[in-house]
């Protein structure tokens, strides 16, 4: 099953090698992605939301430093003022102790770990954050309760497994392991995925139940929970493929096949489930008004996983049916719902989402979900990188039309000779942005 296309990794690296030249928005996805990004950066108010937004900003503006870049390890020493994800993490991390070393988990032992990648990056120049990252790892491994099969609990007061955990803690454990050359910890991140699957997977559909445990049990097949799990394991897969400690390890291919299989089960189950208005239901196979409506959070994040996997495992996921499904989700949110309302408002709010703080809420959440907006940006970044890797199709073959580099000024309501900002905040003429785009695309084709 190991179908990793290593030939395109240097191309992605070449495209993103110069931080000051990277254009985060070379393509127009069909909706105002810049406004979606702005909203996604301002909505968070909880630890896991801050962690997700940090990951979103890293993949969007500095993909070369994310696990989806060509050579993210060892983690480089960077100026936080030049990397938006690092600056965001610096502002949102609230230092504590133990598993709460990066944020107050409010009873969750897994959520603070979502800020772990940001802490590792900051820790290269600030020992306080390096210690906090290590303390988070130690707390998860040694202090947090375990389920009966050895899975690390998502809650500190009881042993309880949530699908959400899979995006928060195991990808951070894998990232920390890759940076510190800890082969045992890297393998543990996959073992935790296996242990969670043992308990949460629904054998008849392949997708995961939301929560198993004595406190908040929810055996429903929650769309967002499955998306959290698949996207987290996708990050683990990318980490294993890039980790120096795994490069020649005899267990490497086995772990790649294992984690790929887990991701595929969730993606296949989601695609096979009933859709409403072109989107995945809040609860797969749910009936009634509280479970049977299409929503954007789980839909966009699962679609982002398909685009990422088309690059990581093209022999499986670059097939037409997977890409067509993900493109369909992207096209759906680019349009209107069945009532004629835009899925993405001009201000950048993506709707309808599930209530991010109450998955049992029967009402569609329309005010802007921190998760839903961040997932939509992750959908865009995964699609963008898939196009650049020549695994996905861009309807606008050249950067023309609204929202592309040629249309930056139009989308912003500016004159055609306007300037844009690069990732370091410097003004770059739109014409210069064109030049950068064409040069980098040529570099990719040469690889």
Secondary structure, 3 states (H helix, E strand, C coil): CCCCCHHHHHHHHHHCCCHHHCCCCCCCCCCCHHHHHHHHHHHCCCHHHHHHHHHHHHHHHCHHHCCCCCCCCCCCCCCHHHCHHHHHHHHHCCCCCHHHCCCCCCCECCHHHHHHHHHHHHHCCCHHHHHHHHHHHHHHHHCCCECCCCCECCECCCCCEECCHHHHCHHHHHHHHHHHCCHHHHHHHHHHHHHHHHHHECCCCCCECCEECCCCCECCCEHHHHHHHHHHHHHHHHHHHHCHHHCCCCCHHHHHHHHHHHHHHHHHHHHHCCEECCEEECECCCCCCCCCCECHHHHHHHHHHHHHHHHHCHHHHCCHHHHHHHHHHHHHHCCECCCCCECECCCCCECCECCCCCCCCCCCECCCCHHHHHHHHHHHHHHHHHHHCCCCCCCCCCCCCCCCHHHHHHHHCCCCCCEEECCCCCEEEHHHHHHHHHHHHHHHHHC
